[in-house]
Amino acid sequence: MSKTVMLIHGAWLNSASWAGFKARYEAKGFTVLAPDWPLDDRPPAELRAAPHPGLAGSGQRAIVDHYERMIRALAEEPILIGHSLGGVLVQHLLGRGLGVAGVAIDPAPTPGVPLYPHAIVSALPVFLDPLSFRRLKTMSRRYFRRRFAQSVPPEQSGAVYDRYIVPTAGKVYWDGIVNPLRIRWDNPDRAPLLLIGGGRDLIADAAMTRAIYRKQSRAPSRTDLRIFPDRSHWTCLEPGWEQVADLALDWAVDHARVPKAVRADRPIAA
């Protein structure tokens, strides 16, 4: 059994958002890695104040390749757990034959699956800016309070925003619709996958998570779905996050395939 876990964050957050999961899993004896996306590896306040000028050029292909290189450098194949766009990245990495098991929590829009209403609304601040494909975007505090983390008490919203939110390249959104990375739904080399959704998610509709599950169920390996009816997109940080964390790890441990040697000489997919 693999004792290594890799946590993959989504848009608007970086590895700081995984602090609770990381500590909880390490207490269970796992080696836990929570790598940042390229150029995202500073505290959120620093990233907001002075983002790296190259960050605006970050796209999904480069980010997936970034994680693949790290996985291939590990001594053992990891369990992959991602949130939001990180959940889409997990699916792409599994599609490349990586990981012993994957968990996609509140997965963002995934190529090949129709957009659902909340996902469409959530993308409007990026897509209404016609030049956002080459710009850094900053989430407004109003949007954070009303949609991204509506479960956070209003009096705490400002402090929580300051602690976690980072700028994100508009390109990662456009990459989902302009020449997107494709997923082979019936991939025989894909490790087991659990999809977790939230009934109160105003970013990634639970119905969209169900649709992704139906597509991913075409693969011969195990595919499961769990919807928490009362949880929002902020599920990995809001009260009760421990239940989500434990489900993700316990399921992955129970259903992981036998690890194979990480093939460092295998070329990264185009």
C-alpha angles and dihedrals in degrees: 000000000000115000094191124096126188117199117202120198127210136225120312092021137072135197092297086078091065098057094109096046091045095052092044094051093044089054086058091056101262127135103235126198122188105179120187124234111262112294092006095099102113134082112286094246091056092047091052093047098045116005118189109265090229093058092085089067095056112123136178095258093054091047094050090048089049091057093042091057091051093048092050090052093057124102090232136018111266137223105251120218122175138174127214108326084004086063089057090049089052089055091051092048091049087050088059089057095257129136132032092244137353136213121194112195116198090341116212121233108311123206111260095029121094118247115253125215100265091046090052093050092045092056097048097090088061101037095046087065103075092201096046092107088077100031139081112243128208122208113235119237089236092055091047092051097044105036117003097049107006090150091068111099109253093239090057099041097092095051092045091050090051092050099050119012120101134176116268132203112252086218092076088063095046090048088065092064106022111069092329126194106264128224123218100220096196094047108155091201096057117116120228114292135203120196118202123192138178127227092213095045109132094183105047111025117228086228089059090052088053090051091052089050091054091052094045091048088075089077116093093233122084118285121184137179132209124180120193102204096202101043129100134209087273088067097127091059107027122092111292094032087134090071091055092045093050094046091051095050098038092050092047093050092047095049105029117130121236108283117250128203112279104245103221091179094057109108118245111254117258 
